[in-house]
Amino acid sequence: MTNRSLTYVPDEIKSYLPSGWSLIDEAGRWDPKRATWTIRVLDVADQDWPVAVKAADAEKLGRMAALKLAMDRVYREGLG
C-alpha cells in the first residue's frame, strides 16, 4: 500500500464521523513522503480537526479499519 496512494470517498468518511460532525471538503490529500492520507473535519462547535490515515495502518488493519482508528483518535482528542 505504501507504493500507491490511499483514498476514501466522502460516504466512507461520513460513515465514521461522530453525530453532528461534517467534512470541510469532500476530497482528502495523499502525502507520498509521509505515506499518509489526510482530510479536515468539523466538530459540532465548528472546530476543525485533521484526520490522518497512515498507509502502514491501512496495510496492517485494512482501509476502513485504519480510517476508523484515525477518526477515533480525533474524536477522543476533541473530547479532551
mmCIF file as gemmi writes it, N, C-alpha and C atoms, coordinates in Angstrom:
data_model
loop_
_atom_site.group_PDB
_atom_site.id
_atom_site.type_symbol
_atom_site.label_atom_id
_atom_site.label_alt_id
_atom_site.label_comp_id
_atom_site.label_asym_id
_atom_site.label_entity_id
_atom_site.label_seq_id
_atom_site.pdbx_PDB_ins_code
_atom_site.Cartn_x
_atom_site.Cartn_y
_atom_site.Cartn_z
_atom_site.occupancy
_atom_site.B_iso_or_equiv
_atom_site.pdbx_formal_charge
_atom_site.auth_seq_id
_atom_site.auth_asym_id
_atom_site.pdbx_PDB_model_num
ATOM 1 N N . MET Axp A 1 ? 0.825 -1.192 0 1 0 ? 1 A 1
ATOM 2 C CA . MET Axp A 1 ? 0 0 0 1 0 ? 1 A 1
ATOM 3 C C . MET Axp A 1 ? 0.872 1.259 0 1 0 ? 1 A 1
ATOM 4 N N . THR Axp A 2 ? 2.064 1.186 0.543 1 0 ? 2 A 1
ATOM 5 C CA . THR Axp A 2 ? 2.889 2.384 0.646 1 0 ? 2 A 1
ATOM 6 C C . THR Axp A 2 ? 3.388 2.865 -0.708 1 0 ? 2 A 1
ATOM 7 N N . ASN Axp A 3 ? 3.361 2.019 -1.741 1 0 ? 3 A 1
ATOM 8 C CA . ASN Axp A 3 ? 3.806 2.426 -3.066 1 0 ? 3 A 1
ATOM 9 C C . ASN Axp A 3 ? 2.709 3.103 -3.874 1 0 ? 3 A 1
ATOM 10 N N . ARG Axp A 4 ? 1.493 3.09 -3.388 1 0 ? 4 A 1
ATOM 11 C CA . ARG Axp A 4 ? 0.399 3.748 -4.092 1 0 ? 4 A 1
ATOM 12 C C . ARG Axp A 4 ? -0.388 4.599 -3.12 1 0 ? 4 A 1
ATOM 13 N N . SER Axp A 5 ? -1.194 5.469 -3.668 1 0 ? 5 A 1
ATOM 14 C CA . SER Axp A 5 ? -1.929 6.389 -2.809 1 0 ? 5 A 1
ATOM 15 C C . SER Axp A 5 ? -3.12 5.709 -2.145 1 0 ? 5 A 1
ATOM 16 N N . LEU Axp A 6 ? -3.519 6.268 -1.046 1 0 ? 6 A 1
ATOM 17 C CA . LEU Axp A 6 ? -4.661 5.809 -0.267 1 0 ? 6 A 1
ATOM 18 C C . LEU Axp A 6 ? -5.745 6.857 -0.428 1 0 ? 6 A 1
ATOM 19 N N . THR Axp A 7 ? -6.961 6.452 -0.73 1 0 ? 7 A 1
ATOM 20 C CA . THR Axp A 7 ? -8.053 7.401 -0.894 1 0 ? 7 A 1
ATOM 21 C C . THR Axp A 7 ? -9.334 6.852 -0.279 1 0 ? 7 A 1
ATOM 22 N N . TYR Axp A 8 ? -10.235 7.77 -0.004 1 0 ? 8 A 1
ATOM 23 C CA . TYR Axp A 8 ? -11.559 7.435 0.51 1 0 ? 8 A 1
ATOM 24 C C . TYR Axp A 8 ? -12.585 8.302 -0.205 1 0 ? 8 A 1
ATOM 25 N N . VAL Axp A 9 ? -13.764 7.758 -0.407 1 0 ? 9 A 1
ATOM 26 C CA . VAL Axp A 9 ? -14.859 8.56 -0.971 1 0 ? 9 A 1
ATOM 27 C C . VAL Axp A 9 ? -15.611 9.202 0.192 1 0 ? 9 A 1
ATOM 28 N N . PRO Axp A 10 ? -16.31 10.318 -0.056 1 0 ? 10 A 1
ATOM 29 C CA . PRO Axp A 10 ? -16.997 11.038 1.03 1 0 ? 10 A 1
ATOM 30 C C . PRO Axp A 10 ? -17.927 10.163 1.877 1 0 ? 10 A 1
ATOM 31 N N . ASP Axp A 11 ? -18.656 9.246 1.262 1 0 ? 11 A 1
ATOM 32 C CA . ASP Axp A 11 ? -19.565 8.393 2.043 1 0 ? 11 A 1
ATOM 33 C C . ASP Axp A 11 ? -18.819 7.496 3.026 1 0 ? 11 A 1
ATOM 34 N N . GLU Axp A 12 ? -17.629 7.04 2.653 1 0 ? 12 A 1
ATOM 35 C CA . GLU Axp A 12 ? -16.827 6.225 3.57 1 0 ? 12 A 1
ATOM 36 C C . GLU Axp A 12 ? -16.413 7.053 4.784 1 0 ? 12 A 1
ATOM 37 N N . ILE Axp A 13 ? -15.995 8.278 4.551 1 0 ? 13 A 1
ATOM 38 C CA . ILE Axp A 13 ? -15.555 9.152 5.637 1 0 ? 13 A 1
ATOM 39 C C . ILE Axp A 13 ? -16.737 9.503 6.542 1 0 ? 13 A 1
ATOM 40 N N . LYS Axp A 14 ? -17.84 9.899 5.931 1 0 ? 14 A 1
ATOM 41 C CA . LYS Axp A 14 ? -19.027 10.29 6.699 1 0 ? 14 A 1
ATOM 42 C C . LYS Axp A 14 ? -19.549 9.144 7.556 1 0 ? 14 A 1
ATOM 43 N N . SER Axp A 15 ? -19.341 7.913 7.12 1 0 ? 15 A 1
ATOM 44 C CA . SER Axp A 15 ? -19.845 6.773 7.889 1 0 ? 15 A 1
ATOM 45 C C . SER Axp A 15 ? -19.147 6.63 9.241 1 0 ? 15 A 1
ATOM 46 N N . TYR Axp A 16 ? -17.971 7.223 9.398 1 0 ? 16 A 1
ATOM 47 C CA . TYR Axp A 16 ? -17.245 7.161 10.667 1 0 ? 16 A 1
ATOM 48 C C . TYR Axp A 16 ? -17.247 8.477 11.441 1 0 ? 16 A 1
ATOM 49 N N . LEU Axp A 17 ? -17.837 9.53 10.876 1 0 ? 17 A 1
ATOM 50 C CA . LEU Axp A 17 ? -17.901 10.798 11.598 1 0 ? 17 A 1
ATOM 51 C C . LEU Axp A 17 ? -18.881 10.704 12.758 1 0 ? 17 A 1
ATOM 52 N N . PRO Axp A 18 ? -18.523 11.25 13.911 1 0 ? 18 A 1
ATOM 53 C CA . PRO Axp A 18 ? -19.481 11.305 15.02 1 0 ? 18 A 1
ATOM 54 C C . PRO Axp A 18 ? -20.698 12.143 14.636 1 0 ? 18 A 1
ATOM 55 N N . SER Axp A 19 ? -21.787 11.913 15.299 1 0 ? 19 A 1
ATOM 56 C CA . SER Axp A 19 ? -23.021 12.644 15.035 1 0 ? 19 A 1
ATOM 57 C C . SER Axp A 19 ? -22.79 14.151 15.171 1 0 ? 19 A 1
ATOM 58 N N . GLY Axp A 20 ? -23.235 14.911 14.175 1 0 ? 20 A 1
ATOM 59 C CA . GLY Axp A 20 ? -23.087 16.363 14.192 1 0 ? 20 A 1
ATOM 60 C C . GLY Axp A 20 ? -21.81 16.868 13.557 1 0 ? 20 A 1
ATOM 61 N N . TRP Axp A 21 ? -20.852 15.996 13.287 1 0 ? 21 A 1
ATOM 62 C CA . TRP Axp A 21 ? -19.602 16.397 12.651 1 0 ? 21 A 1
ATOM 63 C C . TRP Axp A 21 ? -19.801 16.392 11.142 1 0 ? 21 A 1
ATOM 64 N N . SER Axp A 22 ? -18.954 17.157 10.428 1 0 ? 22 A 1
ATOM 65 C CA . SER Axp A 22 ? -19.077 17.229 8.974 1 0 ? 22 A 1
ATOM 66 C C . SER Axp A 22 ? -17.709 17.384 8.316 1 0 ? 22 A 1
ATOM 67 N N . LEU Axp A 23 ? -17.706 17.204 7.01 1 0 ? 23 A 1
ATOM 68 C CA . LEU Axp A 23 ? -16.484 17.375 6.22 1 0 ? 23 A 1
ATOM 69 C C . LEU Axp A 23 ? -16.315 18.839 5.848 1 0 ? 23 A 1
ATOM 70 N N . ILE Axp A 24 ? -15.087 19.329 5.887 1 0 ? 24 A 1
ATOM 71 C CA . ILE Axp A 24 ? -14.803 20.68 5.406 1 0 ? 24 A 1
ATOM 72 C C . ILE Axp A 24 ? -14.796 20.66 3.882 1 0 ? 24 A 1
ATOM 73 N N . ASP Axp A 25 ? -14.133 19.673 3.323 1 0 ? 25 A 1
ATOM 74 C CA . ASP Axp A 25 ? -14.173 19.463 1.881 1 0 ? 25 A 1
ATOM 75 C C . ASP Axp A 25 ? -14.366 17.971 1.646 1 0 ? 25 A 1
ATOM 76 N N . GLU Axp A 26 ? -14.691 17.603 0.449 1 0 ? 26 A 1
ATOM 77 C CA . GLU Axp A 26 ? -15.023 16.205 0.164 1 0 ? 26 A 1
ATOM 78 C C . GLU Axp A 26 ? -13.813 15.393 -0.288 1 0 ? 26 A 1
ATOM 79 N N . ALA Axp A 27 ? -12.69 16.048 -0.518 1 0 ? 27 A 1
ATOM 80 C CA . ALA Axp A 27 ? -11.506 15.344 -1.007 1 0 ? 27 A 1
ATOM 81 C C . ALA Axp A 27 ? -10.359 15.495 -0.022 1 0 ? 27 A 1
ATOM 82 N N . GLY Axp A 28 ? -9.803 14.379 0.365 1 0 ? 28 A 1
ATOM 83 C CA . GLY Axp A 28 ? -8.621 14.411 1.215 1 0 ? 28 A 1
ATOM 84 C C . GLY Axp A 28 ? -7.372 14.552 0.359 1 0 ? 28 A 1
ATOM 85 N N . ARG Axp A 29 ? -6.249 14.546 1.015 1 0 ? 29 A 1
ATOM 86 C CA . ARG Axp A 29 ? -4.969 14.692 0.313 1 0 ? 29 A 1
ATOM 87 C C . ARG Axp A 29 ? -4.036 13.552 0.684 1 0 ? 29 A 1
ATOM 88 N N . TRP Axp A 30 ? -3.381 13.031 -0.314 1 0 ? 30 A 1
ATOM 89 C CA . TRP Axp A 30 ? -2.383 11.992 -0.123 1 0 ? 30 A 1
ATOM 90 C C . TRP Axp A 30 ? -1.012 12.641 -0.097 1 0 ? 30 A 1
ATOM 91 N N . ASP Axp A 31 ? -0.22 12.356 0.941 1 0 ? 31 A 1
ATOM 92 C CA . ASP Axp A 31 ? 1.152 12.853 1.043 1 0 ? 31 A 1
ATOM 93 C C . ASP Axp A 31 ? 2.079 11.662 0.837 1 0 ? 31 A 1
ATOM 94 N N . PRO Axp A 32 ? 2.682 11.542 -0.341 1 0 ? 32 A 1
ATOM 95 C CA . PRO Axp A 32 ? 3.524 10.375 -0.612 1 0 ? 32 A 1
ATOM 96 C C . PRO Axp A 32 ? 4.782 10.308 0.257 1 0 ? 32 A 1
ATOM 97 N N . LYS Axp A 33 ? 5.302 11.454 0.668 1 0 ? 33 A 1
ATOM 98 C CA . LYS Axp A 33 ? 6.5 11.454 1.513 1 0 ? 33 A 1
ATOM 99 C C . LYS Axp A 33 ? 6.218 10.874 2.892 1 0 ? 33 A 1
ATOM 100 N N . ARG Axp A 34 ? 5.049 11.196 3.432 1 0 ? 34 A 1
ATOM 101 C CA . ARG Axp A 34 ? 4.67 10.695 4.76 1 0 ? 34 A 1
ATOM 102 C C . ARG Axp A 34 ? 3.834 9.428 4.683 1 0 ? 34 A 1
ATOM 103 N N . ALA Axp A 35 ? 3.438 9.047 3.475 1 0 ? 35 A 1
ATOM 104 C CA . ALA Axp A 35 ? 2.568 7.891 3.243 1 0 ? 35 A 1
ATOM 105 C C . ALA Axp A 35 ? 1.325 7.987 4.131 1 0 ? 35 A 1
ATOM 106 N N . THR Axp A 36 ? 0.7 9.17 4.06 1 0 ? 36 A 1
ATOM 107 C CA . THR Axp A 36 ? -0.458 9.471 4.899 1 0 ? 36 A 1
ATOM 108 C C . THR Axp A 36 ? -1.507 10.207 4.081 1 0 ? 36 A 1
ATOM 109 N N . TRP Axp A 37 ? -2.763 9.812 4.285 1 0 ? 37 A 1
ATOM 110 C CA . TRP Axp A 37 ? -3.902 10.497 3.677 1 0 ? 37 A 1
ATOM 111 C C . TRP Axp A 37 ? -4.556 11.334 4.765 1 0 ? 37 A 1
ATOM 112 N N . THR Axp A 38 ? -4.86 12.6 4.476 1 0 ? 38 A 1
ATOM 113 C CA . THR Axp A 38 ? -5.467 13.477 5.48 1 0 ? 38 A 1
ATOM 114 C C . THR Axp A 38 ? -6.686 14.199 4.91 1 0 ? 38 A 1
ATOM 115 N N . ILE Axp A 39 ? -7.583 14.521 5.808 1 0 ? 39 A 1
ATOM 116 C CA . ILE Axp A 39 ? -8.751 15.337 5.488 1 0 ? 39 A 1
ATOM 117 C C . ILE Axp A 39 ? -9.091 16.124 6.754 1 0 ? 39 A 1
ATOM 118 N N . ARG Axp A 40 ? -9.75 17.264 6.587 1 0 ? 40 A 1
ATOM 119 C CA . ARG Axp A 40 ? -10.148 18.074 7.736 1 0 ? 40 A 1
ATOM 120 C C . ARG Axp A 40 ? -11.642 17.941 7.934 1 0 ? 40 A 1
ATOM 121 N N . VAL Axp A 41 ? -12.043 17.813 9.193 1 0 ? 41 A 1
ATOM 122 C CA . VAL Axp A 41 ? -13.452 17.682 9.551 1 0 ? 41 A 1
ATOM 123 C C . VAL Axp A 41 ? -13.812 18.732 10.593 1 0 ? 41 A 1
ATOM 124 N N . LEU Axp A 42 ? -15.101 19.032 10.688 1 0 ? 42 A 1
ATOM 125 C CA . LEU Axp A 42 ? -15.601 19.996 11.67 1 0 ? 42 A 1
ATOM 126 C C . LEU Axp A 42 ? -16.39 19.267 12.74 1 0 ? 42 A 1
ATOM 127 N N . ASP Axp A 43 ? -16.155 19.65 14.01 1 0 ? 43 A 1
ATOM 128 C CA . ASP Axp A 43 ? -16.974 19.091 15.09 1 0 ? 43 A 1
ATOM 129 C C . ASP Axp A 43 ? -18.223 19.95 15.278 1 0 ? 43 A 1
ATOM 130 N N . VAL Axp A 44 ? -19.04 19.635 16.265 1 0 ? 44 A 1
ATOM 131 C CA . VAL Axp A 44 ? -20.304 20.349 16.466 1 0 ? 44 A 1
ATOM 132 C C . VAL Axp A 44 ? -20.094 21.811 16.867 1 0 ? 44 A 1
ATOM 133 N N . ALA Axp A 45 ? -18.907 22.16 17.362 1 0 ? 45 A 1
ATOM 134 C CA . ALA Axp A 45 ? -18.597 23.541 17.733 1 0 ? 45 A 1
ATOM 135 C C . ALA Axp A 45 ? -17.868 24.275 16.608 1 0 ? 45 A 1
ATOM 136 N N . ASP Axp A 46 ? -17.866 23.691 15.413 1 0 ? 46 A 1
ATOM 137 C CA . ASP Axp A 46 ? -17.207 24.252 14.229 1 0 ? 46 A 1
ATOM 138 C C . ASP Axp A 46 ? -15.698 24.392 14.382 1 0 ? 46 A 1
ATOM 139 N N . GLN Axp A 47 ? -15.105 23.569 15.206 1 0 ? 47 A 1
ATOM 140 C CA . GLN Axp A 47 ? -13.645 23.496 15.286 1 0 ? 47 A 1
ATOM 141 C C . GLN Axp A 47 ? -13.188 22.461 14.269 1 0 ? 47 A 1
ATOM 142 N N . ASP Axp A 48 ? -12.155 22.803 13.506 1 0 ? 48 A 1
ATOM 143 C CA . ASP Axp A 48 ? -11.705 21.83 12.518 1 0 ? 48 A 1
ATOM 144 C C . ASP Axp A 48 ? -10.587 20.959 13.079 1 0 ? 48 A 1
ATOM 145 N N . TRP Axp A 49 ? -10.593 19.718 12.63 1 0 ? 49 A 1
ATOM 146 C CA . TRP Axp A 49 ? -9.651 18.699 13.081 1 0 ? 49 A 1
ATOM 147 C C . TRP Axp A 49 ? -9.069 17.97 11.881 1 0 ? 49 A 1
ATOM 148 N N . PRO Axp A 50 ? -7.769 17.689 11.91 1 0 ? 50 A 1
ATOM 149 C CA . PRO Axp A 50 ? -7.191 16.88 10.84 1 0 ? 50 A 1
ATOM 150 C C . PRO Axp A 50 ? -7.347 15.391 11.164 1 0 ? 50 A 1
ATOM 151 N N . VAL Axp A 51 ? -7.805 14.64 10.2 1 0 ? 51 A 1
ATOM 152 C CA . VAL Axp A 51 ? -7.871 13.185 10.313 1 0 ? 51 A 1
ATOM 153 C C . VAL Axp A 51 ? -6.775 12.648 9.404 1 0 ? 51 A 1
ATOM 154 N N . ALA Axp A 52 ? -5.849 11.888 9.965 1 0 ? 52 A 1
ATOM 155 C CA . ALA Axp A 52 ? -4.722 11.362 9.199 1 0 ? 52 A 1
ATOM 156 C C . ALA Axp A 52 ? -4.711 9.842 9.255 1 0 ? 52 A 1
ATOM 157 N N . VAL Axp A 53 ? -4.741 9.222 8.076 1 0 ? 53 A 1
ATOM 158 C CA . VAL Axp A 53 ? -4.711 7.762 7.973 1 0 ? 53 A 1
ATOM 159 C C . VAL Axp A 53 ? -3.362 7.371 7.385 1 0 ? 53 A 1
ATOM 160 N N . LYS Axp A 54 ? -2.603 6.607 8.141 1 0 ? 54 A 1
ATOM 161 C CA . LYS Axp A 54 ? -1.29 6.17 7.685 1 0 ? 54 A 1
ATOM 162 C C . LYS Axp A 54 ? -1.436 4.943 6.79 1 0 ? 54 A 1
ATOM 163 N N . ALA Axp A 55 ? -0.675 4.927 5.718 1 0 ? 55 A 1
ATOM 164 C CA . ALA Axp A 55 ? -0.711 3.787 4.8 1 0 ? 55 A 1
ATOM 165 C C . ALA Axp A 55 ? -0.313 2.496 5.527 1 0 ? 55 A 1
ATOM 166 N N . ALA Axp A 56 ? 0.606 2.599 6.464 1 0 ? 56 A 1
ATOM 167 C CA . ALA Axp A 56 ? 1.025 1.414 7.217 1 0 ? 56 A 1
ATOM 168 C C . ALA Axp A 56 ? -0.144 0.83 8.018 1 0 ? 56 A 1
ATOM 169 N N . ASP Axp A 57 ? -0.983 1.703 8.6 1 0 ? 57 A 1
ATOM 170 C CA . ASP Axp A 57 ? -2.171 1.231 9.323 1 0 ? 57 A 1
ATOM 171 C C . ASP Axp A 57 ? -3.159 0.573 8.372 1 0 ? 57 A 1
ATOM 172 N N . ALA Axp A 58 ? -3.332 1.169 7.187 1 0 ? 58 A 1
ATOM 173 C CA . ALA Axp A 58 ? -4.254 0.611 6.2 1 0 ? 58 A 1
ATOM 174 C C . ALA Axp A 58 ? -3.774 -0.75 5.714 1 0 ? 58 A 1
ATOM 175 N N . GLU Axp A 59 ? -2.476 -0.885 5.567 1 0 ? 59 A 1
ATOM 176 C CA . GLU Axp A 59 ? -1.918 -2.164 5.13 1 0 ? 59 A 1
ATOM 177 C C . GLU Axp A 59 ? -2.073 -3.229 6.218 1 0 ? 59 A 1
ATOM 178 N N . LYS Axp A 60 ? -1.862 -2.833 7.442 1 0 ? 60 A 1
ATOM 179 C CA . LYS Axp A 60 ? -1.923 -3.77 8.563 1 0 ? 60 A 1
ATOM 180 C C . LYS Axp A 60 ? -3.364 -4.125 8.95 1 0 ? 60 A 1
ATOM 181 N N . LEU Axp A 61 ? -4.237 -3.112 9.018 1 0 ? 61 A 1
ATOM 182 C CA . LEU Axp A 61 ? -5.594 -3.302 9.527 1 0 ? 61 A 1
ATOM 183 C C . LEU Axp A 61 ? -6.667 -3.396 8.446 1 0 ? 61 A 1
ATOM 184 N N . GLY Axp A 62 ? -6.367 -2.842 7.261 1 0 ? 62 A 1
ATOM 185 C CA . GLY Axp A 62 ? -7.356 -2.69 6.199 1 0 ? 62 A 1
ATOM 186 C C . GLY Axp A 62 ? -7.744 -1.227 6.094 1 0 ? 62 A 1
ATOM 187 N N . ARG Axp A 63 ? -8.204 -0.83 4.914 1 0 ? 63 A 1
ATOM 188 C CA . ARG Axp A 63 ? -8.523 0.584 4.663 1 0 ? 63 A 1
ATOM 189 C C . ARG Axp A 63 ? -9.533 1.157 5.638 1 0 ? 63 A 1
ATOM 190 N N . MET Axp A 64 ? -10.653 0.487 5.793 1 0 ? 64 A 1
ATOM 191 C CA . MET Axp A 64 ? -11.739 1.031 6.604 1 0 ? 64 A 1
ATOM 192 C C . MET Axp A 64 ? -11.398 0.997 8.1 1 0 ? 64 A 1
ATOM 193 N N . ALA Axp A 65 ? -10.742 -0.036 8.543 1 0 ? 65 A 1
ATOM 194 C CA . ALA Axp A 65 ? -10.333 -0.104 9.949 1 0 ? 65 A 1
ATOM 195 C C . ALA Axp A 65 ? -9.324 0.995 10.272 1 0 ? 65 A 1
ATOM 196 N N . ALA Axp A 66 ? -8.443 1.298 9.325 1 0 ? 66 A 1
ATOM 197 C CA . ALA Axp A 66 ? -7.465 2.374 9.53 1 0 ? 66 A 1
ATOM 198 C C . ALA Axp A 66 ? -8.168 3.733 9.593 1 0 ? 66 A 1
ATOM 199 N N . LEU Axp A 67 ? -9.196 3.924 8.763 1 0 ? 67 A 1
ATOM 200 C CA . LEU Axp A 67 ? -9.973 5.166 8.812 1 0 ? 67 A 1
ATOM 201 C C . LEU Axp A 67 ? -10.694 5.282 10.149 1 0 ? 67 A 1
ATOM 202 N N . LYS Axp A 68 ? -11.284 4.198 10.604 1 0 ? 68 A 1
ATOM 203 C CA . LYS Axp A 68 ? -11.979 4.201 11.899 1 0 ? 68 A 1
ATOM 204 C C . LYS Axp A 68 ? -11.003 4.538 13.028 1 0 ? 68 A 1
ATOM 205 N N . LEU Axp A 69 ? -9.826 3.942 13.011 1 0 ? 69 A 1
ATOM 206 C CA . LEU Axp A 69 ? -8.807 4.211 14.024 1 0 ? 69 A 1
ATOM 207 C C . LEU Axp A 69 ? -8.423 5.691 14.032 1 0 ? 69 A 1
ATOM 208 N N . ALA Axp A 70 ? -8.195 6.266 12.856 1 0 ? 70 A 1
ATOM 209 C CA . ALA Axp A 70 ? -7.826 7.681 12.76 1 0 ? 70 A 1
ATOM 210 C C . ALA Axp A 70 ? -8.964 8.578 13.252 1 0 ? 70 A 1
ATOM 211 N N . MET Axp A 71 ? -10.191 8.235 12.894 1 0 ? 71 A 1
ATOM 212 C CA . MET Axp A 71 ? -11.343 9.033 13.322 1 0 ? 71 A 1
ATOM 213 C C . MET Axp A 71 ? -11.534 8.93 14.836 1 0 ? 71 A 1
ATOM 214 N N . ASP Axp A 72 ? -11.34 7.743 15.388 1 0 ? 72 A 1
ATOM 215 C CA . ASP Axp A 72 ? -11.454 7.566 16.838 1 0 ? 72 A 1
ATOM 216 C C . ASP Axp A 72 ? -10.423 8.408 17.583 1 0 ? 72 A 1
ATOM 217 N N . ARG Axp A 73 ? -9.211 8.477 17.051 1 0 ? 73 A 1
ATOM 218 C CA . ARG Axp A 73 ? -8.161 9.305 17.677 1 0 ? 73 A 1
ATOM 219 C C . ARG Axp A 73 ? -8.588 10.772 17.726 1 0 ? 73 A 1
ATOM 220 N N . VAL Axp A 74 ? -9.104 11.263 16.614 1 0 ? 74 A 1
ATOM 221 C CA . VAL Axp A 74 ? -9.533 12.664 16.536 1 0 ? 74 A 1
ATOM 222 C C . VAL Axp A 74 ? -10.705 12.923 17.487 1 0 ? 74 A 1
ATOM 223 N N . TYR Axp A 75 ? -11.646 12.009 17.512 1 0 ? 75 A 1
ATOM 224 C CA . TYR Axp A 75 ? -12.821 12.156 18.379 1 0 ? 75 A 1
ATOM 225 C C . TYR Axp A 75 ? -12.419 12.194 19.859 1 0 ? 75 A 1
ATOM 226 N N . ARG Axp A 76 ? -11.519 11.307 20.261 1 0 ? 76 A 1
ATOM 227 C CA . ARG Axp A 76 ? -11.05 11.292 21.666 1 0 ? 76 A 1
ATOM 228 C C . ARG Axp A 76 ? -10.292 12.575 21.986 1 0 ? 76 A 1
ATOM 229 N N . GLU Axp A 77 ? -9.498 13.065 21.036 1 0 ? 77 A 1
ATOM 230 C CA . GLU Axp A 77 ? -8.787 14.324 21.258 1 0 ? 77 A 1
ATOM 231 C C . GLU Axp A 77 ? -9.765 15.483 21.384 1 0 ? 77 A 1
ATOM 232 N N . GLY Axp A 78 ? -10.822 15.454 20.586 1 0 ? 78 A 1
ATOM 233 C CA . GLY Axp A 78 ? -11.826 16.511 20.645 1 0 ? 78 A 1
ATOM 234 C C . GLY Axp A 78 ? -12.58 16.524 21.961 1 0 ? 78 A 1
ATOM 235 N N . LEU Axp A 79 ? -12.748 15.352 22.567 1 0 ? 79 A 1
ATOM 236 C CA . LEU Axp A 79 ? -13.423 15.271 23.852 1 0 ? 79 A 1
ATOM 237 C C . LEU Axp A 79 ? -12.56 15.77 25.002 1 0 ? 79 A 1
ATOM 238 N N . GLY Axp A 80 ? -11.241 15.767 24.763 1 0 ? 80 A 1
ATOM 239 C CA . GLY Axp A 80 ? -10.326 16.251 25.779 1 0 ? 80 A 1
ATOM 240 C C . GLY Axp A 80 ? -9.937 15.18 26.677 1 0 ? 80 A 1
